[in-house]
Amino acid sequence: MCCLALVGCVAMAWLGSGIVAWLVFTVVVWLVYAAAIMLGYNGLLWRLIAPMLFWLVVVSLLGAVTSAIVVTVGDVPAFRTPWLTRWRQHILHGVDRIGLAYRWLDLRCPGGIDVYVRWSIPSGYIGVVTFCFCLFVIRTVPLLTPLIPGTSWHWYAIVASMAAVYAATAVAMLSDPGIIDDKHVAKYPNNNLIFFDGRVCHTCDVVKPARSKHCRVCGHCIAVYDHHCHWINNCVGGNNYRWFLVWLLANQNFLTYGFYLCARALIAQPHPDGYWRLIVGTTERNKVTGMFVILCGTFSVVSAAFFLLHLRYIYLGVTTNEADKWGDIEWLVRLGLLYRVTPGVGRLGERYVEYIGADTGFISLNDEQVVVAPHQFSGVHLEKVTSVETQLVNIYDRGFWHNLRERVWQ
C-alpha cells in the first residue's frame, strides 16, 4: 500500500500538482477513514486504508514540497539542467491544465465558481481541523490518559486550544478589514514613492488614501491593506490585522502543543525497534498519533515562519503589500534606474523618477508619463539612488513598538 501511495504521489507531482495530490488524495482517504471509524468497521478495507492514509500523508507532503522547490529553483541559471527544466515544465503544464478546468467550470456555474471556491477553502480548513480534533480525542487521548492525571492543567489547555482555533477563525473571518467609503479620513500621508496623491479607485469611486489597495477578490478598497487571506476568506487590513495575528497564534499554539502531546504519547511507550517501527508496525492509535506528529511538526514550522515574517514587516514598518512595492523600488535601484530629482517635477512635484533612456528621459513612478525630457536635463539636478537603506526613507516606519501598537491597537 505504501508503494501505491508513493507511485500515486510521484505521478501527480510529475503532472504538476504535488500540492493538489496532497489535498485531493488525502482528503478522500481521510473521509473514507472517518467513515470506517464511525461505522466501527475493522475488516480488510480498514486494514488497507489505515496504512495508506499514513503513507499518503508522508509521501504526498514530500511530493508537494518537492514540486514547490522545482518550480522555484528550476528556472534559476545556476540550477538549470535539462531534466530539471523538463520536470518544471511538466509541473507548470499541469497547473495550466488545472487553470483551464477551473475556467471551464467558472463559465458553466451560475454566478461563477469563485464564490464557492472562496468559501470552500475556509470550510475545508475548519472541516479538516474538526476531524483532526475528533481523531485526536478518539485515538491519541487514550494514550495520554495514563500519562496525565485527571486533574492536570493539560486537559483544560487542550480544550482551550481547540476552542481558541474556532473563536479566532470566526473573528478573523467575519471582522471588517477596513473597507473605505466616502466618509473615510486618510490617516497617513502619501510618500510619492509607492503611494501618490490624487489616486482614485474607478471600481469603488473613492479617493485611495495612502497604504490602501483595492482587493479584486473582495471588490473593496481596504485601508492599510496587507493581503487577502484565502484561509479566512477575508482581507487583512488596518481594522482586523490584530485578529489575523491572533488567528496565527491560535494555530501555532495548537500545532506546537499537539506536536508535544502526540510525541509524548509515543515516547512513553517501549520502542526497542525505534520510533518509526512503533508508529507503522504496532497499533492504529500509534499510526494516527504518528501522523499527527508529522503533520503538526511540519505545519508548526510553516506557521512559525509566517508569523515571524509578519513580525519582520512590523519591524520594518511595512505591510505585505508595501513590502512588494518596496521590492519594485529596490529592483530599480539595483538596475541603476531610480533618480532623485530637484526640484520636484510633474503635477505632483515628484522627487523620484525612473530613467528610461537617453532618447526618452525620465518617467513618473505614479503614471509612467515622461516628466523630465532630454532637453530638460540641464534644468534639474539628478542624483542616482544607489542604496535604499541610506538614501530612501520609509515615513511609515516609526520604530518597532510604535509600529506594533499602531497595527494592533489602532
N, C-alpha and C positions, 0 to 999 in steps of 0.2 A: 504493500500500500504506500509506503514511503517513496518507493520508486515511481509509482504512478503520480504522486503529488509532485515529485521532482521533475518528471517529464512534462507534466502539465504546466508548471510554473516557468520552466525554461522555454517551453514553446510560446507561452504568452509573452514572456519577456522579449523573445526574438521577434514576435509580431508587433511589438511596440506598445505593449500595455502591461508591463510588470505591475504597475500600481493598480490598474484595473483588475488584473488577475487576483491580486490580494483582496480587493474589495468584493468582487463578484463571487469568486470561488469560496472565499472564507465565509461570507455572509450566508451563502446557500448551505454550506456544510454545517455551519453553526445552527441554522434554522432546523435542519434535519436532526442535529444532535439535541437541540432543545425539545423537539417533538418526541424523540426517543426517551428523554428524561421524564417528560410529563406523562408519557404513556407507560413508563416503567418497563420498557422493552429491553430485554437483555439477551436477545438471540444473536444470530450471525450478523445481522445488519448493525447491531450495536457494536460488536467486536470489530467490524470493518470501519465504522465511522469514527470511533474514538482515536485510533492511531492516525487515520487520515487527517483528522482535524489538527492533531498536534503537528504532524509533518507539514501540512499545508501552511499553517501559520508560520512555522520556522522558515521553510524554504521560500515561500512567496514573499515574505518580508525581505529576505536576501535578494530575491529577484527584483523586487521593486526598487530597492536601494541601488542594485547594480544597474538597472535601466536608467535611473536618475543620474548616476555617475557617468555612464556612457554618453548620455545626451549632453551633459555639462562639459565634459572634458574632451569629447570625441572630435570637436572641431578646433581644439587648440593646436597650433602648429607643432608645438613640442611633443604632443602625444599622438599626432595624426599618423595612422598606419592604414593600409588598405583594408584589413579585416575589421579594425575598429570603425573606420568610416562606413563600411557596409552595414555593420551592426547598428550604427547610429541612424543610417538611412532607413533601415527596416523599422526601427522604433518610431521615427518621425512619420514614416508612411502609415504605420498602424494608428498613430494618433490622428493623422489626417482622415483615415477611414472612420474613426470614431466620430470626428467632427462632421463628416458627410452624413453619417447615420443620425446624428443629433439634428442637423439642419433638415433632414428629410422628415423626422418626427415633428419638428417645430412647425413646418408648413402644413402638416395634416392634423395638428392638435388645435382644437378651438381655443382661441386666445393666446396661442403659443405655449410652448412647453417650459419656458423659462420659469414661470411662477411655481410650477410643480417641482422642477429641479431645485430651485432655490430653497423650497421648504423640505425637500427630500433629504438634504444634507443634514440640517439640524435634527430632523425627525429620526433619520438613521443613526445619528450620533447618540441621541437620547435612548433609542431602542437598544443599541449595542451596549451602552453603559448600563442600562437597566438589566439586560440579560447577563452581563458580566457580574453585576452585583448579586443577582439571584444565584448564579452558578457558584459564586464565592461563598454564599451562605450555605448552599447545599453540599458543596464538595470540600471547601477549604476550612470552614469554621469547625467541622468535627475534628480536623487535625489540630486546630488551635485550642480546643476546649481543654485537653489535658495539660496544656502549657500555660494557659492564662486563667487565673482564679475568676470565679463568677463575679466577684465584686471589683475586679480590676478596672481601671480607668480606660483600658484599651477598648472595652465593649462600648462605652459611651463615645469614645473617639471614632470608632468605626461607624456608628450610626450618624454622628455629627459630620463626618467626612462625606458620607453618601448624601446626606441632606444638603450639605453646602454646595455640592455639584449641581443639584437640581435648582436650588434657590439662585445661585449665581448665574446659571444659564438662563433662567426665566427673566431675571432683571436685565442682563446684558442684551437679551433678545428683544425685550419689549420697551426698553428705555429710549427716550428721544436723543439722538446723537447731536442735535443742534441744528435743526432744519432752519434755513434762513428764509425770512419773509420780508415784506415791505417795511416792517417795524424794527428790523434788526439793526442794532447800532454797532458800527465797526469798533472793535476793541484794540486792534493792532494797526499800526501804520504800514503802508506799503514800502518795501525797501527798494523798489525799482531795480531789482536784480533778479529775483524769482517771482515777485508779486508786483503788480503795477496798478497805478491809479486809473479809474475810469473803465475798468473791465466790466462788461455786462454779460450775464448768462442769458442767452437767447432762448433757452428752454424754459427757465423759471421766470424770466423777465425781471430780474433783480440785479442790482449792482453787487458784484462779488467783492466782499471785503478781503483784506489780507489773510492768508493762511486758510482760505476756504477753497472748496472744489466742488464741482458738480459730479455727483455719482451717477453713472449711466445705469447701474443696476437698480438703485432705489428711485432714481428720477428726481432727486432733490439736490439743492446746493447745501453743503454741510459746513458749518463754522468750525475752524481748527480741524479740518479733515485729516484723519490719519490713514485709514484704509477701510475697505469694505470686507468684513469678515463673513465668509460663507458658512462657517461653522455655527454662527448665531443668526445668520440671515439678517444682518443689520450693519449699518455703517458704524464705524468707531470715530467719534468726533469729540468736540470740546465738552459736550454735556455728559457723555457716557464713557469717557476714557477710563474713569475710575472704576466703573463696573466691569469694563473689559479686563483691567488688571486683576480685579477680584476674581473674575472667571478663570484667568490664567492660574492664579494662586490656588484656587479650589481644585482645579485639575492637577496641578503639580502636587498638591498635598495628597490627593487620593492615589495618584500613581506611585509616588515615593513611599507612602505609608503602606499601600498594597504590596509593593515590592518587598518591603521589610517583613510584613506579616507572612507572606507566602514563602519567602526564603527561610524565615524562622521555622515554619511548619515542616519544611523539608530537611533543614539542618538537624532538627531534633531527632530525626529517625536514624536508625542504623543504616549505614551506606558503605558496606565493605567493598563493593564493586564500583564505587564512585557515584556522584550525584546524577550523572546522565543515565546510568542504568537504573537508578532509583526512580527516575521520572518515567522513562519509557518502558520499563520492564516489570513494574510492580502493579499498583492499583490504579483505578480510574481517578481516585482523589489526587493521587500524586501526579498523574498526567495533567489534569486540569490545573492543579497548583503550579506545576512546572511551566505550563503555558502562560499563566499569569505572571510568573517571574520574568519570562522572556518579554512579554508584551509590556508590562509595567516598567521594566528596566529600560527597554528601548524608547518608549514614548516619554518617560520621565526625563530622559536626556534631551529629547527634542523639545519638550515643553520648557525645560530649564533654559535651553539655548534661546528660545523665542522670548522668554521673559527677560533674560539678560540683554538681548538685543534692544528691547524697549527701554530698559534702564539706561542703556548707552545713548539712545535717542534723547531721552530726558536730560541726560548729562550734556549732550551737545546742543540742546535747545531746539530740536527739530522734531517734526512728525515723520511718519514713514513716507508720506507724500513729499514732504520737503527734503528728505534725505535723497529721494530720487532726483528732485530738481537740482539740488546741490551737486549731485553726481554729474549732471549735464554741464554745470559750471566748471567742475574740476576737469572734465574732459576737454572743454575749450581751453582751459589753462595749460593742460598737458600738450595740446596741439599748438600752443602759442598764438591763439586767435582772439583772446579776450584782452581788451584795452580799456584803460581808464581815460576818459576824455574830459578836458577842462577848457572852457566852461561847458555846462550841460547842453545837450543837443536834443533836437526833436521837440514834439509838442509837450512832452513830459519833463523836459530838461534832464534826460538820462545821462548818467555819469559813466556807464559801462556799455561798450559796444562790441560787436563781433566783426572781425576782419574777414572779408570775403576774397579780396584780391585787388591788385593794383588798378585793374580796369573798372572795378565796381566801387571799392571803398569799404565803408563800414556800415553795418545794418543794425537796426534796433533789436534788442533782445525781446522786446514786447511783441512787435508785429512784423518783424523782419523787413521793414521798409528801410531804404537807404537814408541814413541821417548824416553821413559825412562822405560826400562825393570826392573823387580825386582832386578836383580843383579847389576843394575846401581844406585840404590838409594843412596849408600854411596858416589858416586862421584859428586853429585849435591846437592844444597841447595833448599829445597822445603818449600814454605810458603803458607799456606791455605789462600785464599781470602775470607774474611768474610763480606766485605762491598764494594759495587760497588761505592758508593759516595766517600769514603775516600782512597781506595786502587787502583782504576782504574781511568784513565784519558782519557777523550774524546778529542783527539787532534784536532778535527774539531770544537770544541766549543770555540769561541773567544770573547764571550760576545754578548748580545742580539743585540745591534745596529750594531756591525760589522757583525754578522750573517745575520741580516736583509739586510744590504747593499750588502752583498755577494750573497744572494739568489735572491734579487730583481733587483739589478742594475749591476750584473756581465756581 
